[in-house]
Amino acid sequence: MEITLDKHAANEASVKIKLEEADYQPKVDAKIKDYAKKATIKGFRPGKAPFGMVKNLYGTSVLVEEINAILSKSLNDYLKEQEFEILGDPLPKEDETESIDWKKQKEFEFAYKIGFVETISVNLDQKLEAKNYTITLSDKEVNEALDNIKKQYGKMTNPEESAESDFLYGDLKAEDGSFEETLSLPLKEMDGRSVKKFIGVKKGDIISFDPSKAIKGDLAEVLNIGKEEAEKLQGDFTFTVQNINRTEEAALDQELFDKVFGPGQVDSEEAFLEKIKTILTENYQKEVKVFNEEQLKESLIKTHPLDLPESFLKEWLVRANEGKFSEEEVEKEFPAYAKQLTWSLLSNQIAKVNEIKAEHEDVIEKTKDMIREQLASSGMGSQLEENMDMFLENYLQGNEGKNYMQMLTAVQNEKVLDFVREKAKIKEEKIGVEKFKELLEN
């Protein structure tokens, strides 16, 4: 057997494997003899058919099978010995494979395309354009959350006369007869001038207006109708009031505290507000954590560009996915794929050099936290913890073991980011919610 490597580019190469008869024939003959012992062929007792007949019947398929096995092992072993990082999987050169005469040839030559990166080194002593943000809430966010809770747990009433924040339920009609729909009209979504027409109205009243000018937001979203229908809402329309719906805010009392957080969990208005603030902070901090991680990844990728074999990877993605993605789709999504691949290579290199490992116990704890978070709103409470082992086992063993490997990778990535954050001395900064929203927009 002869294996040769030809690097025809900085990140692509071809590997050729030449096989002589001595490399494969002993294994082929042994396999055919094993077939002969078990074969049932008409006219012969089981296992008594002549070797030549069995070879004639099964020889070619056995030859192909054994050569493929030899090629797979030899190629994998050879590539493991190389110092560069292999990307994707080797791609057989199909035109050469198609010209093989399996019945007559004694020597075979196979060629594969490979893509790789030569060296990966990470310098964490340089300055990275990233900060580690923590969120600080203002009274504004707490009060907004409190108002939403009071409305959510408030009492629905149907007053005789409408006020500014009511919902009017009724019939919206175009005066030319081209549109008619019964729907709910939220007065808070109307502009200041138009809403005056709808304040102080009663059941049966008819109001004339132009929805496209009166409603501030997206018509389809505000009125809960299709986009095509929303496009028709221009010009002269009437709205006939069928009912007036108003939500009276819930009082800040023990009944509300128990409804929101469970009986006996909060016993005062001060404790209620503090609990809201804590939950809001935790929720925002989860978003901030994701943002911190992404900007740190972006900075690492920007300061450590890798010369990826783009043409090879695009071909590999098309062929490996067996027609699931077209060349055009791969081309469109490739920048995002290349960024994720670069991060994965950098993360693995940092972990390797600095001996960072994801332990089994870490995977267990991270998965438990994920399950608790997903089922937090289910109301299962202590029952969740009682059945945690069952939930844990079902998840980690699911998806043919891929869930476990995904969690293992997630844990390692978190450890790598924590290491980078400390090693590169990433600055800490406290920010408010408005500032965080600005960062997300930018």
VEXVO-963807 format. One record per residue (C-alpha): x, y, z. Coordinates in nm, 4 decimals, padded with zeros to 6 digits, always signed. Each point is the difference from the previous one (the first is absolute). Layout:
residues N
[node [X,Y,Z]]
...
END
This chain:
residues 442
[node [+00.0000,+00.0000,+00.0000]]
[node [+00.1204,+00.3492,-00.0852]]
[node [-00.1519,+00.3234,+00.1368]]
[node [+00.1079,+00.3395,-00.1322]]
[node [-00.1053,+00.3539,+00.0929]]
[node [-00.0037,+00.2896,-00.2458]]
[node [-00.0585,+00.3449,+00.1507]]
[node [-00.1135,+00.2001,-00.3003]]
[node [-00.1175,+00.2976,+00.2107]]
[node [+00.0568,+00.1517,+00.3442]]
[node [-00.3045,-00.1801,+00.1365]]
[node [-00.0922,-00.2724,-00.2502]]
[node [+00.1725,-00.3179,-00.1104]]
[node [-00.0571,-00.3333,-00.1695]]
[node [+00.0859,-00.3381,+00.1456]]
[node [+00.0670,-00.2973,-00.2271]]
[node [-00.0059,-00.3601,+00.1155]]
[node [+00.1397,-00.2769,-00.2218]]
[node [-00.0933,-00.3583,+00.0788]]
[node [+00.1721,-00.3078,-00.1380]]
[node [-00.1509,-00.3473,-00.0054]]
[node [+00.1969,-00.1033,+00.3081]]
[node [-00.1667,+00.2789,+00.2004]]
[node [-00.3511,-00.1331,-00.0361]]
[node [-00.0101,-00.3514,-00.1522]]
[node [+00.0702,-00.2017,+00.3182]]
[node [-00.2932,+00.1694,+00.1743]]
[node [-00.2244,-00.0469,-00.3032]]
[node [+00.0845,-00.3730,-00.0251]]
[node [-00.0576,-00.0484,+00.3729]]
[node [-00.3393,+00.1671,-00.0254]]
[node [-00.1026,-00.2112,-00.3013]]
[node [+00.1059,-00.3209,+00.1803]]
[node [-00.2196,+00.1055,+00.2915]]
[node [-00.2863,+00.0572,-00.2465]]
[node [+00.0607,-00.3431,-00.1513]]
[node [-00.0425,-00.1686,+00.3395]]
[node [-00.3451,+00.1532,+00.0402]]
[node [-00.1259,+00.0466,-00.3557]]
[node [-00.3134,-00.1807,-00.1142]]
[node [+00.0201,-00.0467,-00.3765]]
[node [-00.2459,-00.2076,-00.2041]]
[node [+00.1413,-00.3418,-00.0835]]
[node [+00.2418,-00.0097,+00.2943]]
[node [-00.0320,-00.0822,+00.3641]]
[node [+00.0381,+00.3049,+00.2321]]
[node [+00.3677,+00.0916,+00.0233]]
[node [+00.1100,-00.2479,-00.2722]]
[node [-00.0083,+00.2246,-00.3093]]
[node [+00.3392,+00.0289,-00.1799]]
[node [+00.2157,+00.2977,+00.0999]]
[node [+00.0212,+00.1161,-00.3611]]
[node [-00.3775,+00.0120,-00.0346]]
[node [-00.0381,+00.1958,+00.3239]]
[node [+00.2773,+00.2363,-00.1102]]
[node [-00.1734,+00.0547,-00.3324]]
[node [-00.3277,+00.0806,+00.1756]]
[node [+00.1296,+00.2169,+00.2837]]
[node [+00.3557,+00.0934,-00.0911]]
[node [-00.0629,+00.3477,-00.1382]]
[node [-00.2227,+00.1147,+00.2861]]
[node [+00.2473,-00.1392,+00.2567]]
[node [+00.2868,+00.1723,-00.1821]]
[node [-00.1757,+00.3368,+00.0072]]
[node [-00.0939,-00.0438,+00.3643]]
[node [+00.3509,-00.0930,+00.1137]]
[node [+00.1730,+00.2709,-00.2025]]
[node [-00.2360,+00.2636,+00.1404]]
[node [+00.0773,-00.1208,+00.3516]]
[node [+00.3762,+00.0144,-00.0674]]
[node [-00.0289,+00.3466,-00.1526]]
[node [-00.2047,+00.1382,+00.2894]]
[node [+00.2394,-00.1243,+00.2685]]
[node [+00.3173,+00.0880,-00.1900]]
[node [-00.1179,+00.3512,-00.0856]]
[node [-00.1181,+00.0742,+00.3545]]
[node [+00.3232,-00.1318,+00.1529]]
[node [+00.2098,+00.2014,-00.2444]]
[node [-00.1868,+00.3254,+00.0622]]
[node [+00.0243,-00.0429,+00.3789]]
[node [+00.3770,+00.0026,-00.0351]]
[node [+00.0006,+00.3409,-00.1709]]
[node [+00.0637,+00.3180,+00.1958]]
[node [-00.2631,+00.2088,-00.1789]]
[node [-00.3692,+00.0117,+00.1031]]
[node [-00.2285,-00.1887,-00.2396]]
[node [-00.3339,+00.1696,-00.0712]]
[node [-00.3088,-00.1868,-00.1106]]
[node [+00.0552,-00.3463,-00.1513]]
[node [+00.2206,-00.1113,-00.2895]]
[node [-00.1884,+00.0164,-00.3303]]
[node [+00.0600,-00.2830,-00.2477]]
[node [+00.0748,+00.1150,-00.3530]]
[node [-00.3028,-00.1597,-00.1608]]
[node [+00.1165,+00.0114,-00.3622]]
[node [+00.2973,-00.2227,+00.0786]]
[node [-00.2073,-00.2467,+00.2048]]
[node [-00.2542,-00.0416,-00.2802]]
[node [+00.2668,-00.1222,-00.2469]]
[node [+00.1041,-00.3023,+00.2111]]
[node [-00.0404,-00.3469,-00.1536]]
[node [-00.0525,-00.2111,+00.3122]]
[node [+00.0092,-00.3314,-00.1875]]
[node [+00.3287,+00.0489,-00.1877]]
[node [+00.2164,+00.2452,+00.1956]]
[node [+00.2598,-00.1270,+00.2445]]
[node [+00.1394,+00.3371,+00.1047]]
[node [-00.2142,+00.2915,+00.1070]]
[node [+00.0539,+00.3699,+00.0579]]
[node [-00.2380,+00.2205,+00.1939]]
[node [+00.0143,+00.3773,+00.0442]]
[node [-00.1626,+00.2209,+00.2635]]
[node [-00.0320,+00.3730,+00.0495]]
[node [+00.0644,+00.1330,+00.3497]]
[node [-00.0320,+00.3430,+00.1609]]
[node [+00.2013,+00.1107,+00.3006]]
[node [+00.1495,+00.2843,+00.1997]]
[node [+00.3754,-00.0189,+00.0429]]
[node [+00.0497,+00.1612,+00.3408]]
[node [-00.2302,+00.1406,+00.2662]]
[node [+00.1517,+00.2218,+00.2663]]
[node [-00.1830,+00.2277,+00.2433]]
[node [+00.1542,+00.3087,+00.1623]]
[node [-00.1928,+00.1033,+00.3098]]
[node [+00.2521,+00.2667,+00.0993]]
[node [-00.1334,+00.2422,-00.2613]]
[node [-00.2898,+00.2346,+00.0676]]
[node [-00.3406,-00.1388,-00.0892]]
[node [-00.2853,+00.2329,-00.0943]]
[node [-00.2456,-00.1328,+00.2550]]
[node [-00.1444,+00.0833,+00.3400]]
[node [-00.1733,-00.2078,+00.2620]]
[node [-00.3256,+00.1809,+00.0697]]
[node [-00.2303,-00.0401,+00.2985]]
[node [-00.3493,+00.1471,+00.0027]]
[node [-00.1274,+00.2637,+00.2429]]
[node [-00.3744,+00.0571,+00.0177]]
[node [-00.1633,+00.3410,+00.0457]]
[node [-00.3343,+00.0753,+00.1620]]
[node [-00.1443,+00.0372,-00.3513]]
[node [+00.0418,-00.3708,-00.0875]]
[node [-00.1317,-00.1117,+00.3395]]
[node [-00.3044,+00.2265,-00.0245]]
[node [-00.0735,-00.1143,-00.3566]]
[node [+00.0145,-00.3626,+00.1137]]
[node [-00.2249,+00.0813,+00.2957]]
[node [-00.2545,+00.1709,-00.2270]]
[node [-00.0012,-00.3024,-00.2329]]
[node [-00.0592,-00.2369,+00.2931]]
[node [-00.2874,+00.2108,+00.1327]]
[node [-00.1588,+00.0001,-00.3460]]
[node [+00.0648,-00.3712,-00.0555]]
[node [-00.1691,-00.0937,+00.3292]]
[node [-00.2591,+00.2742,-00.0223]]
[node [-00.3750,-00.0361,-00.0308]]
[node [-00.1742,+00.0289,-00.3382]]
[node [-00.3022,+00.2324,-00.0058]]
[node [-00.2391,+00.1317,-00.2636]]
[node [-00.0733,+00.3669,+00.0754]]
[node [-00.2824,+00.1972,-00.1603]]
[node [+00.2355,+00.2633,-00.1400]]
[node [+00.3533,-00.0348,-00.1442]]
[node [+00.3239,+00.1477,+00.1409]]
[node [+00.3473,+00.0471,-00.1488]]
[node [+00.1531,-00.3444,+00.0776]]
[node [-00.3050,-00.2145,-00.0786]]
[node [-00.0473,-00.2580,-00.2747]]
[node [-00.2998,+00.0494,-00.2254]]
[node [-00.1507,-00.3155,-00.1478]]
[node [-00.2060,+00.0493,-00.3125]]
[node [-00.0411,+00.0033,-00.3778]]
[node [+00.2520,+00.1732,-00.2263]]
[node [-00.1412,+00.0708,-00.3472]]
[node [+00.1213,+00.1802,-00.3102]]
[node [-00.2583,+00.2514,-00.1208]]
[node [+00.0322,-00.1349,-00.3537]]
[node [-00.0811,-00.3521,+00.1258]]
[node [+00.3404,-00.1494,-00.0912]]
[node [+00.0871,-00.1036,+00.3586]]
[node [-00.1920,-00.1180,+00.3069]]
[node [+00.1461,-00.1611,+00.3131]]
[node [-00.0975,-00.0368,+00.3662]]
[node [+00.3019,+00.0716,+00.2178]]
[node [+00.1436,+00.1607,+00.3133]]
[node [+00.1325,+00.3555,-00.0266]]
[node [+00.2602,+00.0986,+00.2685]]
[node [-00.0340,+00.3734,+00.0600]]
[node [+00.3527,+00.0288,+00.1415]]
[node [+00.1325,-00.0784,-00.3503]]
[node [-00.1711,+00.3022,-00.1575]]
[node [+00.1552,+00.3419,-00.0541]]
[node [-00.0919,+00.2859,+00.2315]]
[node [-00.2331,+00.1797,-00.2415]]
[node [-00.1916,-00.3056,-00.1264]]
[node [-00.0523,-00.1612,+00.3404]]
[node [-00.2204,+00.2911,+00.1109]]
[node [-00.2739,-00.1297,-00.2318]]
[node [-00.0078,-00.3297,+00.1908]]
[node [-00.0010,+00.1382,+00.3572]]
[node [-00.3433,+00.0330,+00.1624]]
[node [-00.1777,-00.2244,-00.2530]]
[node [-00.2617,-00.2621,+00.0902]]
[node [-00.1314,-00.3286,-00.1432]]
[node [-00.1571,+00.0535,-00.3389]]
[node [+00.1925,+00.3195,-00.0751]]
[node [+00.1528,+00.0292,-00.3486]]
[node [+00.3323,+00.1788,-00.0551]]
[node [+00.1411,+00.1007,-00.3400]]
[node [+00.3790,-00.0005,-00.0466]]
[node [+00.2957,-00.1129,-00.2169]]
[node [+00.1734,-00.2975,+00.1731]]
[node [+00.3262,+00.0485,-00.1921]]
[node [+00.0347,+00.3520,+00.1455]]
[node [-00.1532,-00.0524,+00.3441]]
[node [+00.1901,-00.3111,+00.1134]]
[node [+00.3654,+00.0594,+00.0900]]
[node [+00.1476,-00.3503,-00.0217]]
[node [-00.0103,-00.2804,-00.2542]]
[node [-00.3656,-00.0413,-00.0993]]
[node [+00.0183,-00.3780,-00.0359]]
[node [+00.1625,-00.0401,+00.3406]]
[node [-00.2170,+00.2524,+00.1865]]
[node [-00.3288,-00.1337,-00.1388]]
[node [+00.1098,-00.3653,-00.0123]]
[node [-00.0844,-00.0423,-00.3679]]
[node [+00.1895,-00.1213,-00.3069]]
[node [+00.2456,+00.2270,-00.1821]]
[node [-00.2030,-00.0126,-00.3217]]
[node [-00.3109,+00.1120,+00.1893]]
[node [+00.1967,+00.2755,+00.1748]]
[node [+00.1066,+00.1418,-00.3354]]
[node [-00.3661,+00.0674,-00.0805]]
[node [-00.0507,+00.2262,+00.3049]]
[node [+00.0453,+00.3341,-00.1732]]
[node [-00.2673,+00.2587,-00.0567]]
[node [-00.3453,+00.0486,+00.1555]]
[node [-00.1086,-00.2619,+00.2556]]
[node [-00.2590,-00.0251,+00.2774]]
[node [+00.0256,-00.1810,+00.3320]]
[node [-00.3197,-00.1116,+00.1717]]
[node [+00.0501,-00.0630,+00.3743]]
[node [-00.1377,-00.3320,+00.1265]]
[node [+00.1705,-00.0007,+00.3389]]
[node [+00.2482,+00.1909,+00.2156]]
[node [+00.2695,-00.2010,+00.1817]]
[node [+00.2015,+00.1460,+00.2838]]
[node [+00.2559,-00.1554,+00.2324]]
[node [-00.0082,+00.1342,+00.3534]]
[node [+00.3448,-00.0350,+00.1515]]
[node [+00.0426,-00.2451,+00.2859]]
[node [+00.0620,+00.1464,+00.3463]]
[node [+00.3397,-00.0452,+00.1641]]
[node [-00.1211,-00.2366,+00.2711]]
[node [+00.0694,-00.3488,+00.1316]]
[node [-00.2379,-00.1545,-00.2519]]
[node [+00.2120,+00.1363,-00.2874]]
[node [+00.3280,-00.0987,+00.1720]]
[node [-00.1234,-00.3592,+00.0370]]
[node [-00.1259,-00.0194,-00.3596]]
[node [+00.3306,+00.1182,-00.1438]]
[node [+00.2560,-00.1791,+00.2191]]
[node [-00.1985,-00.2668,+00.1863]]
[node [-00.1620,-00.0047,+00.3449]]
[node [+00.2134,+00.1474,+00.2767]]
[node [+00.3038,+00.0786,-00.2161]]
[node [-00.0380,+00.3780,+00.0321]]
[node [-00.1735,+00.1835,+00.2838]]
[node [+00.0484,+00.3707,-00.0699]]
[node [+00.0011,+00.2532,-00.2835]]
[node [+00.3712,+00.0646,+00.0591]]
[node [+00.0850,-00.3711,-00.0240]]
[node [-00.2209,-00.0301,-00.3089]]
[node [+00.1898,+00.2769,-00.1798]]
[node [+00.3345,-00.1464,+00.1045]]
[node [-00.1021,-00.3412,-00.1358]]
[node [-00.1017,+00.1584,-00.3323]]
[node [+00.3326,+00.1838,-00.0157]]
[node [+00.1955,-00.3188,+00.0691]]
[node [-00.1797,-00.1969,-00.2707]]
[node [+00.0337,+00.2837,-00.2523]]
[node [+00.3713,+00.0308,+00.0739]]
[node [+00.0508,-00.3757,-00.0430]]
[node [-00.1889,-00.0019,-00.3307]]
[node [+00.1884,+00.2987,-00.1406]]
[node [+00.3286,-00.1420,+00.1235]]
[node [-00.0624,-00.3189,-00.1975]]
[node [-00.0347,+00.2125,-00.3136]]
[node [+00.3090,+00.2016,+00.0943]]
[node [+00.1970,-00.3206,+00.0541]]
[node [-00.0809,-00.1162,-00.3543]]
[node [+00.0944,+00.3438,-00.1341]]
[node [+00.3301,-00.0025,+00.1947]]
[node [+00.0879,-00.3430,-00.1357]]
[node [-00.0811,+00.0928,-00.3593]]
[node [+00.2025,+00.3217,+00.0016]]
[node [+00.2950,-00.1837,+00.1574]]
[node [-00.0213,-00.2656,-00.2708]]
[node [-00.0229,+00.2721,-00.2665]]
[node [+00.3115,+00.1673,+00.1387]]
[node [+00.1959,-00.3254,+00.0057]]
[node [-00.1036,-00.0810,-00.3574]]
[node [+00.0880,+00.3514,-00.1170]]
[node [+00.3478,-00.0098,+00.1558]]
[node [+00.0728,-00.3593,-00.1055]]
[node [-00.1120,-00.0382,-00.3645]]
[node [+00.0432,-00.3501,-00.1407]]
[node [+00.0677,-00.0829,-00.3632]]
[node [-00.2887,-00.2414,-00.0574]]
[node [-00.0271,-00.2138,-00.3182]]
[node [-00.3215,+00.1627,-00.1174]]
[node [-00.0457,-00.1770,-00.3338]]
[node [+00.0640,-00.3409,+00.1591]]
[node [-00.2345,+00.0660,+00.2939]]
[node [-00.2811,+00.1179,-00.2283]]
[node [+00.0315,-00.3137,-00.2124]]
[node [+00.0153,-00.2179,+00.3114]]
[node [-00.3118,+00.1632,+00.1493]]
[node [-00.1982,-00.0667,-00.3198]]
[node [+00.1165,-00.3615,-00.0365]]
[node [-00.0126,-00.0905,+00.3699]]
[node [-00.3619,+00.1154,+00.0317]]
[node [-00.1138,-00.2140,-00.2945]]
[node [-00.2122,+00.2546,-00.1822]]
[node [-00.1496,+00.1651,+00.3081]]
[node [+00.1711,+00.3265,-00.0931]]
[node [+00.0630,+00.1456,-00.3437]]
[node [+00.3243,+00.1704,-00.0983]]
[node [-00.1841,+00.3340,+00.0151]]
[node [-00.1226,-00.0676,+00.3549]]
[node [+00.3479,-00.1036,+00.1153]]
[node [+00.1469,+00.3128,-00.1587]]
[node [-00.2496,+00.2179,+00.1858]]
[node [+00.0507,-00.1627,+00.3398]]
[node [+00.3761,-00.0536,-00.0276]]
[node [+00.1123,+00.3219,+00.1789]]
[node [-00.1922,-00.1022,+00.3138]]
[node [+00.1332,-00.3567,-00.0273]]
[node [+00.3587,+00.1250,-00.0445]]
[node [-00.0306,+00.2224,+00.3068]]
[node [-00.1307,-00.2873,+00.2140]]
[node [+00.2707,-00.2342,-00.1318]]
[node [+00.2721,+00.2569,+00.0763]]
[node [-00.1290,+00.0394,+00.3551]]
[node [-00.0117,-00.3777,+00.0468]]
[node [+00.3607,-00.0382,-00.1190]]
[node [+00.1228,+00.2837,+00.2224]]
[node [-00.1930,-00.1309,+00.3010]]
[node [+00.1381,-00.3519,-00.0430]]
[node [+00.3541,+00.1362,-00.0341]]
[node [-00.0324,+00.2098,+00.3174]]
[node [-00.1403,-00.3015,+00.1842]]
[node [+00.2800,-00.2247,-00.1278]]
[node [+00.2888,+00.2351,+00.0822]]
[node [-00.1361,+00.0908,+00.3430]]
[node [-00.1313,-00.3475,+00.0912]]
[node [-00.3598,+00.1186,+00.0374]]
[node [-00.2418,-00.2924,+00.0188]]
[node [-00.3729,-00.0380,+00.0401]]
[node [-00.0632,-00.2540,+00.2754]]
[node [-00.2990,-00.2334,+00.0134]]
[node [-00.1182,+00.1637,+00.3226]]
[node [-00.0031,+00.3393,-00.1735]]
[node [-00.2223,-00.1393,-00.2751]]
[node [-00.2415,-00.1395,+00.2586]]
[node [-00.0311,+00.3311,+00.1865]]
[node [-00.0400,+00.2083,-00.3168]]
[node [-00.2689,-00.2351,-00.1292]]
[node [-00.1852,+00.0148,+00.3330]]
[node [+00.0043,+00.3802,-00.0120]]
[node [-00.1350,-00.0079,-00.3550]]
[node [-00.2831,-00.2374,+00.0973]]
[node [-00.0906,+00.2121,+00.3039]]
[node [-00.0142,+00.3106,-00.2159]]
[node [-00.2115,-00.1639,-00.2698]]
[node [-00.2503,-00.1390,+00.2506]]
[node [+00.0040,+00.2937,+00.2428]]
[node [-00.3374,+00.1261,-00.1200]]
[node [-00.1660,-00.3435,-00.0009]]
[node [-00.1015,+00.0174,+00.3661]]
[node [+00.1552,-00.3396,+00.0767]]
[node [+00.2052,+00.1363,+00.2924]]
[node [+00.1403,-00.2730,+00.2227]]
[node [-00.1276,-00.2654,-00.2397]]
[node [+00.2599,+00.1249,-00.2488]]
[node [+00.2866,-00.0719,+00.2389]]
[node [-00.1468,-00.3377,+00.0926]]
[node [+00.0031,-00.1006,-00.3693]]
[node [+00.3211,+00.1809,-00.0949]]
[node [+00.1990,-00.3208,-00.0545]]
[node [-00.2613,-00.1249,-00.2466]]
[node [-00.0069,+00.3319,-00.1911]]
[node [+00.3794,+00.0081,+00.0002]]
[node [+00.0425,-00.3536,-00.1317]]
[node [-00.2661,+00.0419,-00.2697]]
[node [+00.1617,+00.3157,-00.1313]]
[node [+00.3658,-00.1030,+00.0066]]
[node [-00.0704,-00.3381,-00.1607]]
[node [-00.2297,+00.1514,-00.2627]]
[node [+00.0838,+00.0810,-00.3603]]
[node [+00.2359,-00.3007,-00.0180]]
[node [+00.2358,+00.1517,+00.2569]]
[node [+00.0390,+00.3284,-00.1890]]
[node [-00.1660,+00.1943,+00.2836]]
[node [+00.2752,-00.1072,+00.2374]]
[node [+00.2740,+00.1026,-00.2430]]
[node [-00.1675,+00.3370,-00.0588]]
[node [-00.0124,+00.0661,+00.3736]]
[node [+00.3622,-00.1136,+00.0342]]
[node [+00.1034,+00.2485,-00.2702]]
[node [-00.2074,+00.2761,+00.1603]]
[node [+00.1684,-00.0565,+00.3375]]
[node [+00.3478,+00.0044,-00.1554]]
[node [-00.0785,+00.3194,-00.1920]]
[node [-00.1158,+00.1677,+00.3215]]
[node [+00.3195,-00.1027,+00.1759]]
[node [+00.2091,+00.1274,-00.2904]]
[node [-00.1808,+00.3359,+00.0028]]
[node [+00.0461,+00.0312,+00.3764]]
[node [+00.3715,-00.0734,-00.0449]]
[node [+00.0338,+00.2558,-00.2817]]
[node [-00.1922,+00.2617,+00.1999]]
[node [+00.2422,-00.0382,+00.2910]]
[node [+00.3176,-00.0441,-00.2036]]
[node [-00.0698,+00.2956,-00.2321]]
[node [-00.1122,+00.2146,+00.2951]]
[node [-00.3354,+00.0931,-00.1494]]
[node [-00.1361,+00.3116,+00.1710]]
[node [-00.3189,-00.0120,+00.2045]]
[node [-00.2695,+00.2637,-00.0566]]
[node [-00.3446,+00.0544,+00.1478]]
[node [-00.2670,+00.1243,-00.2402]]
[node [-00.3685,+00.0843,+00.0102]]
[node [-00.2717,-00.1661,-00.2058]]
[node [-00.0207,+00.2867,-00.2517]]
[node [+00.3757,-00.0129,-00.0624]]
[node [-00.0198,-00.3786,-00.0450]]
[node [-00.2805,+00.0371,-00.2554]]
[node [+00.2159,+00.2488,-00.1912]]
[node [+00.2877,-00.2512,-00.0053]]
[node [-00.2347,-00.2674,-00.1381]]
[node [-00.1203,+00.2323,-00.2763]]
[node [+00.3567,+00.0847,-00.1011]]
END
